[in-house]
Amino acid sequence: MRPWPESLAVPEDLRGLLTTLLADLARQERVRAVFAGGSLAAGTADRWSDLDLHLLTEPGFEVLAWVTGLVRTVIADTLPGVAGGHLLVTPDWLHVDLIVHDVDDALDDLPRVVLLDKDDRLDDIAPAPSSTEPYWPVGRPEVFCYFVGNLVAVAGRGEWLAASAGTAMMRDQWLVPLMLAENGVRKNDGAKRLNRYLTAEQHSALAAIGPIGVDEASVLRAQQGIVGEYLRRGRRLAEQTGTLWPAAVEQAALAVWERELGLRPH
C-alpha cells in the first residue's frame, strides 16, 4: 500500500525517497506528525519539484543526524531564512526541504496534506480557490518612486554593478508582483513558478525590457522599461483598487531623472 493519500500526486522520481523517509519517521518516537507542503500540497508538483515535508517533533529530535543516517546526501544543512528549515540534496539531485516545528507551534494556513499524525492533531488544508479580483500588492508606490530617484546617485558614481542589482530588484520585487495583482493572483508556491500566472501581454512587456547587464546602456534601458511599465500599471491599478497614488513623489522622481540623467520612462 502506498504510504501517502491517493490525492497526493507524487512525481515518480520522488516516490522511493518519500517512502523511505515516511517509513522511518513513523518509527521515530519524537516525531508526532508529518505533512507535505509546497507544490505537492498545492497539486502542482512535476518532475522538477522539491519534496517539502513538515515535521511536528518533540524536543530532542536531531533532524540532520536522523536523515543523514538514513539516506545518502551531498548537501545536508540548515535552510537560511526559514525557521526550523533544513535543506537536503541526494547524489541523484533529489531536493528535500525538511521544516521542523515544535508540537506546540502555531502553524500557518498554507495548503498541506497530512501524511502521518500519531496524535490526530492535523487536518488537510486545500489550496484556496483562484481569484481574478485585482488588489493592491504589498509595498507602497512611494518606495518604488524612491528607488527611481535613487538611480541618479548610483549612476552618477558609475556604480553599474550596484545599479544592475537594484534594477533587477525593481523588476522582480515590484513590477512582477504588480502584474500578479492585476490578475488577482496571490501566489503561495515557490519562486521557480511564474509563467502560468502571467498573461501573454505581461510576458511580452517583461521580455521587451531586455537583459540587465552591468554596463550603463543596458541598465538605463532596463530602468526606463521597468519604470514605465510600473508607473502605467500602478496608476491604473491604484484607481481600480482605491489606492492613493503618490503623484507628487512620482513627479519629483521623474524630474530628477530628466534633469540629472536626461532620462524619461519608456
Secondary structure as the mmCIF struct_conf table of DSSP 4:
data_model
#
loop_
_struct_conf.conf_type_id
_struct_conf.id
_struct_conf.beg_label_comp_id
_struct_conf.beg_label_asym_id
_struct_conf.beg_label_seq_id
_struct_conf.end_label_comp_id
_struct_conf.end_label_asym_id
_struct_conf.end_label_seq_id
BEND BEND1 PRO A 3 TRP A 4
TURN_TY1_P TURN_TY1_P1 GLU A 6 SER A 7
HELX_RH_AL_P HELX_RH_AL_P1 GLU A 12 LEU A 25
TURN_TY1_P TURN_TY1_P2 ALA A 26 ARG A 27
TURN_TY1_P TURN_TY1_P3 GLU A 29 ARG A 30
STRN STRN1 VAL A 31 ALA A 36
HELX_RH_AL_P HELX_RH_AL_P2 GLY A 38 ALA A 42
TURN_TY1_P TURN_TY1_P4 GLY A 43 GLY A 43
TURN_TY1_P TURN_TY1_P5 ARG A 47 TRP A 48
STRN STRN2 LEU A 51 THR A 57
TURN_TY1_P TURN_TY1_P6 PRO A 59 GLY A 60
HELX_RH_AL_P HELX_RH_AL_P3 VAL A 63 THR A 68
TURN_TY1_P TURN_TY1_P7 GLY A 69 LEU A 70
BEND BEND2 VAL A 71 VAL A 71
BEND BEND3 VAL A 74 VAL A 74
STRN STRN3 ILE A 75 THR A 78
TURN_TY1_P TURN_TY1_P8 PRO A 80 GLY A 81
BEND BEND4 VAL A 82 VAL A 82
TURN_TY1_P TURN_TY1_P9 ALA A 83 GLY A 84
STRN STRN4 GLY A 85 VAL A 89
TURN_TY1_P TURN_TY1_P10 PRO A 91 ASP A 92
STRN STRN5 HIS A 95 ASP A 102
TURN_TY1_P TURN_TY1_P11 VAL A 103 ASP A 104
HELX_LH_PP_P HELX_LH_PP_P1 ASP A 105 LEU A 107
BEND BEND5 LEU A 110 LEU A 110
STRN STRN6 ARG A 112 ARG A 112
STRN STRN7 VAL A 113 ASP A 117
TURN_TY1_P TURN_TY1_P12 LYS A 118 ASP A 119
STRN STRN8 ILE A 125 ILE A 125
HELX_LH_PP_P HELX_LH_PP_P2 ALA A 126 SER A 130
HELX_LH_PP_P HELX_LH_PP_P3 TRP A 136 PRO A 137
BEND BEND6 VAL A 138 GLY A 139
HELX_RH_AL_P HELX_RH_AL_P4 PRO A 141 GLY A 156
TURN_TY1_P TURN_TY1_P13 ARG A 157 GLY A 158
HELX_RH_AL_P HELX_RH_AL_P5 TRP A 160 MET A 170
HELX_RH_PI_P HELX_RH_PI_P1 ARG A 171 LEU A 175
HELX_RH_AL_P HELX_RH_AL_P6 VAL A 176 GLU A 182
TURN_TY1_P TURN_TY1_P14 ASN A 183 GLY A 184
BEND BEND7 ASP A 189 ASP A 189
TURN_TY1_P TURN_TY1_P15 ALA A 191 LYS A 192
HELX_RH_3T_P HELX_RH_3T_P1 ASN A 195 TYR A 197
BEND BEND8 LEU A 198 LEU A 198
HELX_RH_AL_P HELX_RH_AL_P7 ALA A 200 ILE A 209
BEND BEND9 VAL A 214 ASP A 215
HELX_RH_AL_P HELX_RH_AL_P8 GLU A 216 THR A 241
TURN_TY1_P TURN_TY1_P16 GLY A 242 GLY A 242
HELX_LH_PP_P HELX_LH_PP_P4 THR A 243 TRP A 245
HELX_RH_AL_P HELX_RH_AL_P9 ALA A 247 LEU A 261
#
